[in-house]
Amino acid sequence: MQEDGNMEEGNIRPTGSGYSKKALEYFKHPKFVGEINNPDGIGKVGNPVCGDVMHIY
């Protein structure tokens, strides 16, 4: 870590938003999303009132 608090290792560098560049990259370009055909089980978690619902297969 540099004296100014910035991390140099990998892609971990703070942005003006408070999130690292790597976290923003994962948010903008998610991986492993979608539905699984014929899953063994399905879970649903979250709060539909605020639109924050996640289905887990």
Secondary structure by P-SEA (a helix, b strand, c coil): ccccccccccccccccccccaaaaaaaaccccccccccccccccccccccccccccc
